[in-house]
């Protein structure tokens, strides 16, 4: 497992910061220990330092997965988040959207995170828009994880 390059770190953290802002430090330094990001097989994993120390004994081609996949880098060096990161982003999110059942949902009425996206309208605009207007652009949702489960690691 190699550490991230400066460019990879910057691109990945910039993408995550879009959703959680200054709370980025809370994502890495948790009460249960310090976490770090490591690439493996084109995917970026968030793994505790304790588990990372144990992986030294496993050769790279025998290691299938490493904790939680946060996303992957494209060939053009952009970073795309996977839906598997949802449980990590949800507690630290700067902005949250609750929509009544029957709509495109980011959070259910029971506070269950169902997906994430990018805001298409400001808060002020959302209060007075037509019900058929798009207010959140889809990034990923839990249904996507279920339908592509065999290709996500």
N, C-alpha and C positions, 0 to 999 in steps of 0.2 A: 504494500500500500504506500503510495507516494503522497506527500502533502500536495495541496493545490498550488498552482503557480499564482503569482500576484494578479495576473489578468483574470484567471478563472475565479479567484476569490472575489475580486471586485465585481465581476459580472453577476455571479451568483448572489452575493449579498445585496447588490443593488436591486435585483429582482425580488428577493424576499422582503427587503425594506419597503417596497411599494405597498405591501400588505400589512406589515407590522411596525413600520417606522422605527422610532428610537427603541422599541422593545426588542430589537435584534440582540442586544446583549443578554436579555433574559432568556432567549432561546438557547444560547450557548452555555451560559453559566447558570445552571439550575441547582436547586437545593440537593438533588440526588447526585450531583457531580458535574464535571465539566465535559462538554461534548465538542466534537470536532467534525469536520467534513472531509471525506475521503472519496476519491473516484475509484470505481471498479467496474469493468465491463461497460463503459459508456454511461454509467449511472453515477449519481452523486449521492452518497450515504451520509447520514448524521449518526455518529456512533460515539458512545461514551469512551473516555480515555481508558477505562478499565478493560472494556471489551477489545479495544484496539490493540492493547498490549498482548492479549491472548491470540490475536490473528497472526502474530509474527511466526508462530509455529505452523501455519497452514500455507501451503504454496498457492500462489495466485490463481492457477488454473483449476484448483480443487475447490476454491471458495466460490459458492454460488451466489450468496447474498450476504449483506452486512447490515443488520439492523433495519432502519427505515430509509427507503429510497426517497430523496427529496425531488429529484428530477434528473434531467440529462442535458448535456451540451449538444447543440446541433453542429453540423459541419461548418456552419458560418460563425461558430463560437458564440451563439446566443444560448441562453439557459431557459429551459422550459420546465416549469414545476409540474409534478405529478399529483394526482389526487391523494396519494398516500401521505402527503405533507399536511393535509387538511387538519388533522388533530393537533398538529404542532402550531399551525398558524392561528387557529380559532381562538385560543385563550389570549393571544397577544394582539389581535387585530385592532387596527386603529378605527376602522369603520365597519359597521355590521348592518345587514339588511334583513328585516323580517317582513315577510309578505304572507298574506292570508292564504290558506289552502286553495289550490286551484290556480295559483300563479307560478311563475318561474322562481324557484325558491333557492335562496342561499342559506337561510336558517329556517327551520320549521317553527311553528308556533310553540313547540315544546323545547326550544333552544337546542335542537340537534343540528350540528353543521352538516349541510348536504352538498355543498359545492362552493366554488369561489369564482370571482370574475372581476372585471374592471368597471368602475362606475361610468355610465354613459351620460348621466345628468347630475347636476348639483343637487344638494339637499333641498334647496328652495324650489328648484324645478320639479323635483319628484312629488312635492306636495300638491301641485296643480296640473299634472299631466293627465292625458287621456289614459284609460286603463290598458289600452293596446300598445302603448309606447314602450320601447325597450329602455330600461333604466340600468341594467347590468349586462355587460357583455360576458358571455360564457367563457370560462377558462377550463374548468374541470368540475365534475360532480361524481357522487358515489356510484351512480348508475354506470358511468363510464368505466370505473374500476372493475365492476362486476362483469361488464361485457368484454373487457380487454385483460382480464385477470391473468390469463396464461402468458401474455407477453410482457407484463409488468413484473419486475423482480424487486 
